[in-house]
Amino acid sequence: QSLKKAFEASGYQSTVVTTESAAYAAARTSVPSLIIVDRQQRTLANLRQLQTLVAVPIVAVQEGTVPCTEDDCIQDYDQGIDLVICSQNTRELVARVRAILRRREPRLESTTYYSAGALRMDLDRHEVTVNGRLVDLTPKEFQILRQFLESPSRAFSRQEMLNRVWGDGFALEEHALDVHIHSLRQKIEADPATPKIIVTVRGIGYKLRA
């Protein structure tokens, strides 16, 4: 309830639920812009199902005095969490959420699709296909891939890509991007062990091989 008051004081409408069924019902009826979950209370197995209902960022918040470990954060990112926040500073949480929502504001699109070889991204349909096969990406994977497609052959540092996708000022470890790139390669590469689409640039980061 303290988080609810903090967000409403900042001008946001919020709904608090305590069960999975209530979360699904709220997602269907209220169409949220962002979902915050208590990382100690949630059931991770059903996050994917929640994401199919509403393609919005999911933020996991660690409450109490138990700190988040690096392994905890990596596991959360693997499960589809977009951002893990362990800080007890409510103002910081509100500021980070504001930054996420600001980056999701609609923009006029001059291009409706991008392609690179057998890979195609349709912005209108919010779909990615490889050789005509539909690929199921998380919202963050979609955004990362879009950055690569918008700047083919450009080498991105890990920090630059984190800033572009999560927003400036987010205290994320660069390894968080590696986790998402690994997952993305599993979905779009013919052989993820020897990637041909998203390649590693030694000493810099990653780039799309156009």
Long-range contacts (C-beta under 8 A, 24 or more apart in sequence): 2-90, 3-36, 3-61, 3-90, 3-93, 6-90, 6-91, 6-93, 6-94, 7-94, 7-97, 10-94, 10-98, 12-97, 20-46, 23-50, 24-49, 24-50, 24-53, 27-53, 27-54, 28-53, 32-56, 33-101, 33-104, 34-58, 34-59, 34-97, 34-100, 34-101, 35-59, 36-60, 36-61, 36-97, 37-61, 37-81, 38-63, 39-68, 39-72, 39-76, 39-81, 39-84, 40-64, 40-66, 44-76, 44-79, 47-79, 47-80, 47-81, 48-80, 51-80, 51-138, 51-139, 55-126, 55-139, 56-139, 57-82, 57-83, 57-100, 57-104, 57-139, 57-140, 58-82, 59-83, 59-84, 59-85, 59-96, 59-97, 59-100, 60-84, 60-85, 61-85, 61-93, 62-86, 63-88, 70-173, 70-175, 73-173, 73-176, 74-175, 74-176, 74-179, 77-176, 77-179, 77-180, 78-179, 78-183, 80-138, 82-138, 82-139, 82-140, 82-166, 83-166, 83-170, 83-172, 96-167, 96-169, 96-170, 99-167, 99-168, 99-169, 99-170, 100-166, 100-167, 102-167, 103-167, 114-146, 114-149, 114-150, 115-149, 116-149, 116-152, 116-197, 116-208, 116-209, 116-210, 117-197, 119-149, 119-188, 119-197, 121-145, 121-146, 121-149, 128-188, 130-188, 135-187, 135-188, 136-187, 137-184, 137-187, 138-183, 140-165, 140-180, 141-180, 141-183, 141-184, 141-187, 144-177, 144-180, 144-181, 144-184, 145-184, 145-188, 145-198, 148-198, 148-206, 148-207, 148-208, 149-208, 151-208, 152-208, 152-210, 153-207, 153-208, 153-209, 153-210, 154-207, 154-208, 155-201, 155-204, 155-205, 155-206, 155-207, 156-204, 156-205, 156-206, 156-207, 157-204, 157-205, 158-205, 158-206, 160-205, 161-205, 161-206, 177-205, 181-206
